[in-house]
Amino acid sequence: MDKLGIDPSVMLFQIINFGILVFVLNKFLYKPVLAAIKSKKEQLAALDIQKVELSKKEESLLTQKNKILEDAQKEKLELLREARLEAAKAKKEALVKAEKEAKNLIEKSKNDIEAEKVKLMRDFEKEILSASFAIAEKVVGKKVDKKDVNEAYKKLSSVKSQLWRNI
């Protein structure tokens, strides 16, 4: 090997140096780098898993959100429908109540008018009788007392009620 220019002791020394270099690099550089790469791969895998889980959760939350919105929309429509029904019912009840009150008021007014009419008729009859007796007193020359006026009024009332029954 001397003829080739290779010194066996230098070569042995270089082989030992190379072995030490491989050992040191393996021990202090290669293994930590491989461990760091493996750790990063594991972290990336964990992040991918988390990403998938978050994606599933997002889909689930989106589905829940849509379902809640749909339920809220249905509930809103149901409440609106119920409110419209209640408003229509209240309106109808108010109209019925107002009609009843109007009928009662009209009936009361008719009764009041009829009572006033009867009272006016009685007063008018009494006035006519009083005037008739006053005229009769002047014509006959005899004084007529209240007793005679009341008796005549009673007779007139009974004759009047008989006339009304016959009609």
Steps between C-alpha positions, in 0.01 A plus 500: 500500500798718526529497127155643468583780741281372774640486845326222699543679833347822361222296346437324829510832676249645249275194538507544878438873462214428261351245744529751787343767276211267407457402866502864618276616217266209561496559874477880509354607167327225305291350783387840638414616148309177432326534837409863421371397156300216654362738764401751231334224295307389810398860571388542139303175520340617826418834338346320203290291738398815689423668169273211400334502844452876485359466151252241627413719797456796267266296281312384807473855637391627161235230484386586853497870414289435190265277699465763773436770241244279327330422833502868592349587163228236546434623854484859376249403232296301753500793744396737223219266397384466860520877550293555186243247617484659844471847346218382273328334795541812715369714214199273458433502874531878509256530210252264667535690827456835324192368318352376827571832669349687205189278507471546877542874463241513220260285702550715809448813294180355350376407847587846633325663204194278546490575873533873429228472236265326746576762765438783255174336389383474864601856571329611179183305590498655849544847350219437253275372779588798718433738213177316416381521858599864518293564187216289642514699829461825308221363281310323779594742770571228749839445671672167414741357761813290453317181593278537195805563280678186629185286449464626147869427433461142626192448279686644203799269565276190515318603182833565331641157598182330371539685173863389471403136563238513228746642248 
